[in-house]
Amino acid sequence: MIQKDIELITIDDLQELKINSVGESKTLEYKKELNLTKDQDKKEFLADFSAFANTSGGDLIYGITEKSGIPEVLEGMKIDNIDTLKQQIDNILRDCIEPRVTGYFIKKI
């Protein structure tokens, strides 16, 4: 997990993860992309999210290509409307996870 308030995280922090070869862990996971169109995509997202929610929390970082859990390329993701994406995630979490999870944050960097 990034040891910084989410509001303060910048692209430089993500670059540091790559430079320092910070690997995935129980509290940090890298994903190349976020797809929420197919049921299987939603199930994968929910599995990743609920794994962190059921433990000590963590950071899911999208837009990073990893190899053996080590970040290789910060590709980023094209997001047309961050508010629409946040709403979609909120809806999926509200409709698919019981009990309801609170205290998560989504930030575009």
C-alpha positions, 0 to 999 in steps of 0.5 A: 500500500502506498504510505500516503494519503490518497489525495496527495498521491501524484504521478511521481509516486507511481513512477517511484513504484516503478523505479524502486521495483515495488512489487505487488503484495497483500496491499498493493496490486497493479492492473493494466486496464479496468474493464467493467463491460462484461460480467467476467470483468466485473467479477474480477474487479469485485474479487480484487476489491473484496480481497482488500476490503476483507483484509487490511485494505490496499491499493488497486492501481490501474494503468500499470503493466507488470511482470511477475508483480513488478511494475514495468510500464506506466501506460495509463488509461483513457477515461472519457469521464471520470465521474461516470466511471466512479458512478459505475464503480459505486453502482457495482459495489453497491449492487454486488457486495454485501455488507456494503463497503464504505471508505474506499476512494477513487482518484484519477492521476 
